[in-house]
Structures are given as C-alpha cells and as structure tokens.
Amino acid sequence: MKFPRVAKPLMFGAALMALAYPAFAESDQVAIVKHFYEAFNKHDTSLFDKALAKDWVDEPMNLGQGPGLEGFKPVAAGFDKIFGDMQIVPQDFIEQGDKVVVRSLFTGKQIGDFAGIPATGKPISIMTIDIHQIKDGKVVKTWHLENWMAAMAQLGAFGK
C-alpha cells in the first residue's frame, strides 16, 4: 500500500506520540469505584457490597437514609421507583492519593413522584460529581453533588 508523501510524517508522528503517551492501566481504586456505578446501572443493590465499606459515610445523606452501606441500599432502590430506566454513566475519573473524583451523566425517565412533582414520564439528564475516598479496598466516604435543579427544570417544576 502506498501512502501519500504527507501521510508518512503524520504516521511517524502518531507512532512517536503513542510511545511518549502510552495508555494508562486502570488503577485498583478506579476499578473499585466503577462497582458503585455498576450497582446503579444494573439496578442491583447487592453490587454495592463490592464497592462500599459497611460503615461507608455518604455526604450529604439523602432524606430518610440510614447510616452505612445498609442504610443506603433502600435509597438507591428507591431511585429505580422514581427513574425506572436510570443510568449513571461515568465520564471522567480523576485519581489523587486515596481519592477518586468522578464526573457522571445521570439519565432517566420520571415514573414516580420526585420532590413533590408527580410522575411526568419526561426524561432527565443531569451532571453529577462524586469524590470517593478509598481505604483497604473499599469506598469509605463519598461526597456527592447532583444538579437536581436542572432535573426539576426539565420536569417542568418552574413553569414554561
């Protein structure tokens, strides 16, 4: 196969870039954190056991949420009743020390009451940011922020 004269330098440059910037292997901490999102996306709260320590701390806790891993499972299952086809798709993982920061896209269709808004059947798509702290192979603390104001706007909570 013959390449145009311009293609050879480009191919050589791409090969050099691949050597200079090799693909990074996924860290153990990122792999642990991925189990957290897998539990939501497979709608299986037992999968949280792979990621979260029994005494996991959630900041801020959701209304009605009990402490630890077992206190969170009913809340997570409740999201399925509000957003039945819910998915939380990680977009970025940033790791530093014992923490993994995740920017995700939360999507779903409102099939149950949410924040005083009766089921609309409307889809939502919001950004979430989580900071997970890892110790001894488990997430021991998570700080999270979801753009629920955008969700409420998408559901028509603020009028037209």
N, C-alpha and C positions, 0 to 999 in steps of 0.2 A: 504494500500500500504506500503510495506516495503522498507526502504531506506538502502543502504549500510552504514556501520559504518562511513565512511568518509563523506558521504553526510550530516549527521546531523550537525556536526560542521560547514560545509560550509553554510547550510541553516540558522543556528543560526547567523553566521557572516553576512550574507546578510541582515537578518532582523535588526540586530544592525546598519548596515550601512544605511539602509532606515530610521531608527529613527534619526540617527546622521546627515544625509544629506537629509532632505526632499526636494521634488521637489519644486522649487520656482514658485510662481504665476507670470504670465506675468504682468509687470508694465503698467500703463496707457501710459507712454511715449513710450514704445516699441510698444504698440498697435497702437498709433498714427503714428509712423514711418512705421509700416507694411502697412498702407494705401498708402504710397508713392510707394512702390514696387507693390502693388496690381494694381495701376493705369497703370503701365508699362505692367504688365503681363496680364491684361485683355484688354489692348490696348484701354483704355477709359480715356481720359484726364480729364473728369468731376470728376473722383475719386480723382484727386489731391486736390480738394476743401476740402476733409475730412482731409487732412494732412497738407497742406501748408497755411500759413498766406497770405493774399492778398499782403502784402508788403515783402514777402519772399525774402531773399538775397541768390543768388547762386554764390559760389566762386569756381573756376573761371566760368564766364559766357561763354556760347558757342557762336561761331561766329553767328552774326545776331540775337542773343537773346535779347529781350526787358526785362525791369525790372519787378520784381514781378511775382506772380503766372500766370497772364495772358500772360506775355512775355515768360514764359517757355512752356506753352501748345503747341504752334506751333512747338517748337524744339522737344519736346517729341513725338509729332505726326510724325515729320519728321524721327525719328528713325525707325518707322514702315515701311517707304518707302525705307529705306536702309537695315534694317534687319527685314524682314517681320514676321518671327516667333520668334522674340526676346523675351527672358525671362531674368529677373534679379532675381536670387534666393538667398535670404539672407542665409549665412552660419553661421554667428555669430552675436550676439548683445551684446555689452558691454555698460553698462549704468553707468554714473558717474555724479552726480549733475543734471544739466539741459541739458546734452548732451547724445546722443545715438550714438555709433560707430557701423557701420555695415560693415562686410566683405561679399561681394556677388560674385556670379558667373554670368557673363553676357554671354549669348549664343545667337546665331542667325545664319542665313544664309544670306550672302550678295546678295541682289536682286536689289540694286540700287548703284549709284556712291557713293564712300566714299573716302574722302581725295585724290581725283584725280585718284582713282582706279575704272575703270568701273566695273559694276556688274560681279561677278565671279561665283556666285552660291555656293561658298565654305562656309562651316561652320566656325564660330569662337567661341572661348571660352576664356574669359579673366577674371581676377580678378578685382574687384572694391573695393574701400574703401570710405565710406561716414561718415562724422561726422555731425549729425543733432542736432541743438540747439532748445529746446522746450521752449515755453512761452505761458501761457494762453491756453493750449490745442492744440497748432499748432506748426509746424516747422517754425521757424522764419529765420533760416540761415542754409545753408548746405555748407560744404567744401567737395569737392569730388576729387577723383583721380582714373582714369581708365588706364589700361595697353594697351593703343591704339597701342603702338609699337609692342606688341605681336600680336594684331589683324592684323596689316599691314603685319607682317611676315607670319601669317597664310594665308593671302590673296595673298601672292607671291610678295609683293611690293619690296623685296630686291633680287629678282632673286633666283636661285636654289643653 
